[in-house]
């Protein structure tokens, strides 16, 4: 209700906040009347009627109504869009983890489109590019521009996205070509250092799990077990039971 008062002041309308507390709920109730689509027109008419009781002109009342409703719907769409994006991110990550890389690629592309259209910031957009590239490599595609991925690192402002990109590059190098395996270690170590520094524990657990995979590829079982144990301990601290079970099973097979 305080926001409604601010909107009115922004339009130069002086109206007691106590009056707004009484009439705004009544105005919103008009939306439920089955005489128009979502209260369109009726709601604005209610603004004009109730504001007129305080000597406010029809034009000012209508402007206030349009502003209040517009902000309300924009806010709702932002929340809904954000929740949808989070669900897309969760689903694509799950698909990538269980090996459904074709579906993961589709969801990464959708996520990239949403973030670009919503202008959610270059860090999020660049993180999407790196995770899409990883899904492509894991789906046996090799036409990935590594140089453009390297360039993304210097453009990241949010630390959580920095470690995601570093780890993605490490994982891409681990799988794209055997000759790039040695390069993968440098990027994995960078991801570990960033997540240590920023106390991003769940991400750190994933870093150590990837480091274990690196040593398995190198044939160093001892180092692989060491890093898997580190990952398991971190996931236990995070309460990530599913991840603990997954890597304990993987550890038992070494």
C-alpha positions as CSV (number, residue, x, y, z in Angstrom):
1,X,0.0,0.0,0.0
2,X,2.9,2.3,0.7
3,X,4.0,1.8,-2.9
4,X,0.6,2.9,-4.1
5,X,1.1,6.1,-2.1
6,X,4.5,6.6,-3.8
7,X,3.0,6.0,-7.3
8,X,0.4,8.7,-6.5
9,X,3.0,11.2,-5.3
10,X,5.0,10.5,-8.5
11,X,2.0,11.7,-10.5
12,X,1.5,14.7,-8.2
13,X,-1.6,13.3,-6.6
14,X,-2.2,14.1,-3.0
15,X,-4.4,11.4,-1.3
16,X,-4.3,10.2,2.3
17,X,-2.6,6.8,2.7
18,X,-5.4,5.7,5.1
19,X,-7.9,6.2,2.3
20,X,-5.7,4.1,0.0
21,X,-5.7,1.3,2.6
22,X,-9.5,1.3,2.4
23,X,-10.2,1.6,-1.3
24,X,-7.3,-0.3,-3.1
25,X,-8.5,-3.7,-1.8
26,X,-12.1,-2.8,-3.0
27,X,-10.7,-1.8,-6.4
28,X,-8.8,-5.1,-6.7
29,X,-12.1,-6.9,-5.9
30,X,-13.7,-5.5,-9.0
31,X,-11.3,-7.7,-11.1
32,X,-13.3,-10.7,-9.9
33,X,-16.6,-9.4,-11.4
34,X,-17.5,-11.5,-14.4
35,X,-18.2,-8.5,-16.7
36,X,-14.9,-8.0,-18.4
37,X,-11.6,-9.8,-19.1
38,X,-9.5,-9.8,-15.9
39,X,-11.4,-6.6,-14.7
40,X,-10.2,-4.6,-17.7
41,X,-12.0,-1.3,-17.7
42,X,-14.0,-2.0,-14.6
43,X,-10.9,-1.8,-12.4
44,X,-9.8,1.5,-14.0
45,X,-13.4,2.8,-13.6
46,X,-13.2,2.0,-9.9
47,X,-10.0,4.1,-9.6
48,X,-11.8,7.0,-11.1
49,X,-14.9,6.6,-8.9
50,X,-13.0,6.2,-5.6
51,X,-10.4,8.9,-6.3
52,X,-13.1,11.3,-7.3
53,X,-14.4,11.2,-3.8
54,X,-11.2,13.0,-2.8
55,X,-11.6,15.6,-5.5
56,X,-9.1,14.0,-7.9
57,X,-9.8,14.5,-11.6
58,X,-10.7,11.6,-13.8
59,X,-7.5,11.9,-15.8
60,X,-5.3,11.8,-12.7
61,X,-7.2,8.9,-11.3
62,X,-7.0,6.9,-14.5
63,X,-3.3,7.6,-14.8
64,X,-2.8,6.4,-11.2
65,X,-4.8,3.2,-11.9
66,X,-2.8,2.4,-15.0
67,X,0.5,3.0,-13.2
68,X,-0.4,0.9,-10.2
69,X,-1.7,-2.0,-12.3
70,X,1.2,-1.9,-14.8
71,X,3.8,-2.1,-12.0
72,X,1.9,-4.9,-10.3
73,X,1.8,-7.0,-13.5
74,X,5.4,-6.3,-14.5
75,X,6.5,-7.3,-11.0
76,X,4.4,-10.5,-11.3
77,X,5.9,-11.3,-14.7
78,X,9.4,-10.8,-13.4
79,X,8.9,-13.2,-10.6
80,X,7.2,-15.8,-12.9
81,X,9.9,-15.4,-15.5
82,X,12.6,-15.8,-12.9
83,X,11.0,-19.0,-11.5
84,X,10.6,-20.4,-15.0
85,X,14.3,-19.7,-15.7
86,X,15.4,-21.4,-12.5
87,X,13.3,-24.4,-13.4
88,X,14.9,-24.5,-16.8
89,X,18.4,-24.3,-15.2
90,X,17.6,-27.0,-12.7
91,X,16.2,-29.3,-15.4
92,X,19.0,-28.8,-17.8
93,X,21.6,-29.4,-15.1
94,X,19.9,-32.6,-14.1
95,X,19.8,-33.8,-17.7
96,X,23.5,-33.1,-18.1
97,X,24.3,-35.0,-15.0
98,X,22.4,-38.1,-16.0
99,X,23.8,-38.0,-19.6
100,X,20.8,-36.7,-21.5
101,X,22.9,-34.2,-23.4
102,X,20.6,-33.7,-26.3
103,X,17.8,-32.5,-24.0
104,X,20.3,-30.6,-21.9
105,X,21.4,-28.7,-25.0
106,X,17.8,-27.7,-25.9
107,X,17.3,-26.4,-22.3
108,X,20.6,-24.5,-22.3
109,X,19.6,-22.8,-25.6
110,X,16.2,-21.9,-24.1
111,X,17.9,-20.5,-21.0
112,X,20.3,-18.5,-23.1
113,X,17.4,-17.0,-25.1
114,X,15.5,-16.1,-21.9
115,X,18.5,-14.5,-20.3
116,X,19.3,-12.4,-23.4
117,X,15.7,-11.3,-23.9
118,X,15.3,-10.4,-20.2
119,X,18.7,-8.7,-20.3
120,X,19.7,-10.6,-17.1
121,X,23.3,-9.5,-17.3
122,X,26.5,-10.6,-19.2
123,X,27.7,-12.9,-16.4
124,X,24.6,-15.1,-16.6
125,X,24.6,-15.0,-20.4
126,X,28.3,-16.0,-20.6
127,X,27.8,-18.8,-18.1
128,X,25.0,-20.1,-20.4
129,X,27.4,-20.1,-23.3
130,X,29.9,-22.2,-21.4
131,X,27.4,-24.7,-20.2
132,X,25.9,-25.0,-23.7
133,X,29.4,-25.6,-25.1
134,X,29.9,-28.4,-22.5
135,X,26.6,-30.1,-23.4
136,X,27.6,-30.0,-27.0
137,X,31.0,-31.6,-26.4
138,X,29.4,-34.3,-24.1
139,X,27.0,-35.0,-27.0
140,X,30.1,-35.7,-29.2
141,X,30.1,-32.4,-31.0
142,X,33.6,-31.0,-31.5
143,X,33.0,-27.7,-33.3
144,X,33.4,-25.6,-30.1
145,X,35.2,-22.3,-30.2
146,X,37.6,-22.7,-27.3
147,X,39.1,-19.2,-27.8
148,X,35.8,-17.6,-27.3
149,X,35.3,-19.6,-24.1
150,X,38.7,-18.5,-22.8
151,X,37.7,-14.9,-23.5
152,X,34.5,-15.2,-21.4
153,X,36.5,-15.6,-18.1
154,X,37.7,-12.0,-18.1
155,X,34.1,-10.7,-18.7
156,X,32.6,-12.3,-15.5
157,X,31.7,-10.0,-12.6
158,X,29.7,-12.4,-10.5
159,X,32.0,-14.9,-8.8
160,X,29.6,-17.8,-8.9
161,X,29.5,-17.7,-12.7
162,X,33.3,-17.4,-12.8
163,X,33.8,-20.8,-11.2
164,X,31.1,-22.3,-13.4
165,X,32.8,-21.2,-16.6
166,X,36.3,-22.3,-15.3
167,X,35.0,-25.7,-14.5
168,X,33.1,-26.0,-17.8
169,X,36.3,-25.2,-19.7
170,X,38.2,-27.8,-17.7
171,X,35.6,-30.4,-18.4
172,X,35.4,-29.5,-22.1
173,X,39.2,-29.9,-22.4
174,X,39.0,-33.2,-20.6
175,X,36.6,-34.6,-23.1
176,X,37.1,-32.8,-26.4
177,X,40.5,-34.3,-27.3
178,X,43.1,-36.4,-25.5
179,X,45.8,-33.9,-26.4
180,X,44.0,-31.2,-24.3
181,X,43.8,-33.3,-21.1
182,X,46.9,-31.7,-19.6
183,X,45.4,-28.2,-20.2
184,X,42.3,-29.2,-18.4
185,X,44.1,-29.4,-15.1
186,X,45.0,-25.7,-15.1
187,X,41.4,-24.7,-15.5
188,X,40.1,-27.1,-12.8
189,X,42.7,-25.8,-10.4
190,X,41.6,-22.2,-11.2
191,X,38.0,-23.2,-10.4
192,X,39.1,-24.8,-7.1
193,X,41.0,-21.7,-6.1
194,X,38.0,-19.4,-7.0
195,X,35.5,-21.5,-5.0
196,X,37.9,-21.8,-2.1
197,X,38.3,-18.0,-2.0
198,X,34.6,-17.3,-2.3
199,X,33.5,-20.2,0.0
200,X,31.3,-21.6,-2.7
201,X,31.3,-25.1,-1.1
202,X,28.8,-27.0,-3.3
203,X,30.6,-25.7,-6.4
204,X,33.9,-26.7,-4.7
205,X,32.7,-30.2,-4.3
206,X,31.9,-30.4,-8.0
207,X,35.4,-29.0,-8.7
208,X,37.1,-31.8,-6.7
209,X,34.8,-34.4,-8.4
210,X,36.0,-33.2,-11.8
211,X,39.6,-33.2,-10.6
212,X,39.1,-36.9,-9.6
213,X,37.8,-37.5,-13.1
214,X,41.0,-35.9,-14.5
215,X,43.2,-38.2,-12.5
216,X,41.2,-41.2,-13.5
217,X,41.8,-40.3,-17.1
218,X,45.5,-39.9,-16.4
219,X,45.5,-43.4,-14.7
220,X,46.4,-42.0,-11.2
221,X,43.9,-43.9,-9.1
222,X,45.4,-42.7,-5.8
223,X,44.9,-39.0,-6.7
224,X,41.5,-39.8,-8.0
225,X,40.4,-41.4,-4.7
226,X,42.0,-38.4,-2.8
227,X,39.9,-35.9,-4.7
228,X,36.8,-37.9,-4.6
229,X,37.1,-38.1,-0.8
230,X,37.4,-34.3,-0.7
231,X,34.3,-34.0,-2.9
232,X,32.3,-36.4,-0.7
233,X,33.2,-34.6,2.5
234,X,32.2,-31.3,1.1
235,X,28.9,-32.6,-0.2
236,X,28.2,-34.2,3.3
237,X,28.7,-30.7,4.8
238,X,26.3,-29.3,2.3
239,X,23.7,-31.9,3.0
240,X,23.8,-33.0,-0.6
241,X,23.0,-36.7,0.1
242,X,22.3,-37.6,-3.6
243,X,25.8,-36.3,-4.6
244,X,27.4,-38.1,-1.6
245,X,25.8,-41.4,-2.7
246,X,26.8,-40.9,-6.3
247,X,30.5,-40.3,-5.5
248,X,30.7,-42.9,-2.8
249,X,29.6,-45.5,-5.4
250,X,32.1,-44.1,-7.9
251,X,34.8,-44.3,-5.2
252,X,34.0,-47.9,-4.5
253,X,34.6,-48.8,-8.1
254,X,38.2,-47.3,-8.1
